[in-house]
């Protein structure tokens, strides 16, 4: 008679960056099979742990995309394997980069003193501690259609539920695709319905995150710096509306800065439902994202119960 076996378990940590939340997995041995079904089950907010996405921290050497990161920068030892809540693979996530940096601290893989060089499918990202926040060099960004961005300042239309007509929008690439649309005021922002995916015309080939923004003008910080401010809601492809989106905040700030013309601030505070992040342009067409990263829980998931819960839904 064989001995009874214990439950199959998976160690997880739950974290968030301005309430954009993630299930974090420690795969230092590079052996975890992170398939779409497991991702969907973990991210399920009723039958699983619940999250906007799942992030596996894995050695760069353990997967081909990680090898590309090491080729880009030999200092990239760790790779951020990010999946959307629907199980689809994503290039990267700005809030997720900060949270996985906090996770690397928690695991003792980064001491926070120097930069953390992290591999992602969108290229290497560098994270540094900035007081109580985490600042990420998000790399180079670009307009999807630079000629139209310069000549017309828009290159698409977006139909958002709750708005009577489609609105002009601007498309940007920050390693993943974004479409930014402005509305008149905070009341209009509150009225939109992001339970349904906005319709972007022309349709982006790989879909797009859609940021709906209200510019709030400029203000002077206690340090004397003039900064812009805007408020944003976002629909993320493969997820739905989220409380925050890091690359989306960058895209929104860059679009509003472009619309503002010469003299617009280089630093923007972006208010999202989950808090506030700071976006700052860097030399060489790069952009930095800074904000909080919090770990709130850790524990063991019973994989048999997880599978049973999903089967019964």
N, C-alpha and C positions, 0 to 999 in steps of 0.2 A: 504494500500500500504506500503510495507516494505521500510525502509530507505536504500539508496544506501550504499554499503560497499566500503571502500577504498582498495587500492591495497594490496595484501599480500606481505610483505617485509621480508627480512632477513638481519640483520646487519653483515657485513663482514669487515675484515682487511686483507690487502695484505702485505706479508713480504717475505724476502729471506735471505738465508745464502750463501754467495759466488754465488749468482744468481740461486741457487736451490730454486724455489719459491713456495709459499703456500697461499691458502685461509684459514684464521683463523676464527674460530667460537667460540663465548663465549656462553657456555651452562652451566652456573653455576647452573641452576635449574634442569639440567638433563632431559629435556623434548624434545629435538630436535630429530626428526626421520631422521638420517643421512643415507639414503639408497643409493645404488649404482647409481641410476638414478640422484639423486640430486648431488652427487659427480661429476659424469661425466659432468653434465650441468655446474656446477660452474667452473670446471677445463678447460672447452672448451675455447680455445684461440681465437675463432672467435665469438661464440654465447654466451659465458659466461664471467667470470672474467679472467680466464686463470691462470693455475698453473700446477706444477708438481705433486701436491698433495693437499689434504684438511685435516686440523687438527682441531678437536673439542677439546676444553679444557673443561673438565667435572669433577665433583667430583668423586673420586674413589668409593664412596659409591653407585654411580648411576648405576654401571654395574659390572657384575661378574669379568671381568678381573681386574677392579679397586680394588675389594675386595681382590684379590690375591696379588696385590701390597701392600695394607695396611697390609696384613698378613706378607709380607716380611719385611716391614718397616713401623711401625705405623705413622711415620712422613710424609708418602706419602698421601697428602690430595687431590692432583690434578692428573688427568690422561690425557695423550696425546693419543687421539683416532685418529690414522693416517690412511688415505686411499690414495691409489695410484690414479692417474688421471683416470684410467679405471674403478674406482669404487671398486676395490678389496681391502680387508683389508690387511694391512701390520703390521709386528711386531713392527717396530719403524723406525726412520730416524735420523741420526746423525746431519745433518744440521737442520732438523725440531725441534729437542730437543732444540737447541740454540734459534731458532726463537720463539718457544712457551714460552721459558723462558723470552725472551724480551717482548712477548705479555702479560705474567703474570705481568711483571713490569708495562706495559702500563695500565693494568686493575686495578692496585693497589693491586694485590694479592700476590706480592713478592716485598720486598724492596731492594733486591740485596745485602744486608749486609751479610747475612748468606747463606748457601747452600739452593737451591731449590731442594726438594726431589720430583721427578716426577715419577708417575707410567706409564709404557708402557707395551705392550704385550710381550716384551723381558725382562721384569724385571724392577726394580727400577733404575732410572738414577739420578745422583746428578750433579747439575749445580752450578758453582760459577762464579762471576765476576773476570776477569783477565785483569786489565787495561781496555782498550776499547773493549776487546774480552769477549767471554763466553766460559768457559772450562767445558767439560762434562766428568765425569767418565763414560765411556761406558761399564763398567763391564768386566766380563771375556770373553775371546775369545778362540777359539780352531781351530786347523786344523781338517778338516772333516775326513781325513785319516792320523792320526798322524804317523803311521808306514811308510807309503810311503813318507810322508813329510820329515821324517828323513833320510830314505834310498836313495830316488831318488830326493827329493826336488820338485817333481811334482806328480800329481795324476790324471790329466785329459788332454784332448786336446781341443783346441778351434779353430773353423774355423770362421774367421772374414772376411766379405766382403772387398775386396781390398788387401788381402794378398793371395799369390798364394797357400800356403799350410797351413794345420792346425798347430798350435803352442802348445808346452807343456804349462801347466798351473797348478796353485796351488789353492786348494779350502779351504776357511776359513769360519767359522761361527762366526758372531758377533751379534747374535740374529736374523739376516737374512743372507741368503746364498750369498757368493761371490766367484768368480773365477777370478784369477789374471793371466794375460798373459803379458810377456815382448816382446817388439819389439826393433829393432836395434838402431833406431835413431829418431830424431824429424820429419824428412821428412817422414819416414814410418808411424809414428803416425798420421801425417796430412793426409796421403793418405787413411786411413781406412774409411770404410763406415759403420756408426752405425745407419743409417736409417732402417737397417734390424737387427733383433736380431742375435747375434753370436750363433753358434751351439756348444754346450758343449757336449763332449763325455767322460765318460758316462753321460747321461742326469740326472741332479739333480732332485730328486722327486718333489720338489716344485718350480722348475726353479731356476735361479740364476742371480744376477747382475754380469756383466762382466766388469772388469777394465783392460784397456790396458795401459801399463806404459812404460816409458823410465827412467831408473836410470840416474841421473845427477851427481853422485859423492857426495863428502862431502865438507863442508865449515865451517869456524869458525865464530861464531857470535861476535858482539862487546863485549859481556860479556865473551868471551873466551870459549864458549861451542862448541864442534864439533857436527855438525848436518848433517844428510843426506838430499838429495834433490831429488825429482823425479817429473816428469810430467805425468799427467793421463787424459785419456778420459774414459767415463763410459756409458754403456748401462744398464739402470735400468729396471728390469722386471716390466711389467704393465705400463711403462711410455715411454720408448725409451731413446735416448741419452739426458742427462741432463747436465747443466752447472757445476754441482758439485754433489757429493754424499759423505756424511760424513762418514757413515760406510764403504763405498767403499774406501775412502782415508785411513782409518785405515787399511783395509784389504791390500791395495796396499803397504803401508809402512811396515806392518808386513811381507808380502811376500818378499819384496826386502831386508829387514833386514835379513830374514832367508837365502835367497840366498847369502847374503854377508858373512855369517859365523861369527865365533867368532870375537869380536872387532868391529862389526857394531854398529853405533850409536844407542842410545836409543830414540833420538828425530829426527823427520823427518819433513821437510817442503814439502808439497804436492801442486804443482801448478796444478790447474784445469782451464778450460776456464773462470770460474767466479771469480777467485782470488786465494788465498793461504790460506791453513789451516795448523795447527801444530798438529802432532800426536806424542804422547810420551808414551812409555811403563811404566807401574806402577807395583809395587810389587804385587805378588799373581796372575800373569797371567792376569792382567787387562790392559786397554789402555785408554788414555785420548785424546779427540779431542778438539781443541780450534780454534776459529775463530770468524768472525763478525756475527751479526744478526741485520737486519734492517727492520723496518716497514715503508712502503712507502705510504700507502693510507688506508682510511677507508670510508665506505659508506653503502648504502642500496641497496640490489638487489631486483628488482621487480620479484617475483617468477612466476607470470603469464607470463610476457614477456620472462623470462628465458625458461619456458616450451614451449612457442610458437616458440621461436627461434630454439630450438632443434627439434621440430616437423617439422619445415620447412626446415631442413638441409638435 
